């Protein structure tokens, strides 16, 4: 997990303030404005599948993305030939 505050910089050629420089924010604030988390589900079906979650204020673009890549399960229960 990563937690942070954004700082002053440039977005699309325009100068932007840092979090602590925003109006109404205390100069000694410890509030996070960005978080990134890598999670996993503890089961055989989801073993080794990372879930990457990121959220923050003042990111350079806004988007939502879901990627799914299927793998063969370790045991085939329903595709056995019938005798």
N, C-alpha and C positions, 0 to 999 in steps of 0.2 A: 504494500500500500504506500502511496505517495500522497502527501497533503502539502499544499503550498498556497501562497498568495501571489497574485500577478503583480508585476512591477511596471514602471513606465516603459514605453516602447513605441513601436510604429506598426500600424495596421493599414494596409492598402495605401501607403505613402503618407498617412496622417499620424501625427504625434498623439499619443493617448497617455493619460495619467495612470499611475500605479494605484493599487487598492487603498493604501494608506493616505494617498493624496486626494481621494474622492471626498465630496462634500458629505458631512454627517458621519464619517468614519473616524473613530478615535485614533490618534497617531500611534498609540501603543497596542492597537488591536491585534489579537492572535487568531482571529477568525480566518479559516481557510476559504479561499475562493476557487480552489482546484483540488480535485481528488482523482486518483487513478488506482484501481483495485484489480488484482488478478485472483480469481476464485476458481475452485474446482469442486465438483460434486463427488462424494465418496461412494461410488457404486460401480459395479462392473460395466454397466451400460455407458456410463459417462467417464470412465477411467481415462486419464490423459487428455481430456478435453478442457482447454482453458476458457474461462469466461472473462473477458477484458471489459471493464466498465470505466468510463472516463466522463467527468462532468466538470465544467468550470465556467466562470464568468469571463468575459472578454477574450474568448478564443477567436482565432482569425477566421474560422468558418463554422457554420452550424450544420450538423448532419446526424442522421441516425443510420446505422448500418448493422445488418445481421448477416453473418456468413455461416453456412452449414455445409459440412463435408461429411457424408456418410461413409462408414466402414462396415465391413462384414462382421456380424457378431461372432463370438468365439464358438457358439453352439447353434446349429441349425435345427430347430424343433419341428418346423412345419413343412419342409420341402423334402422329406424322406420318401422314396418310392414305396408304393403300396404293393404288397405281395398278393 
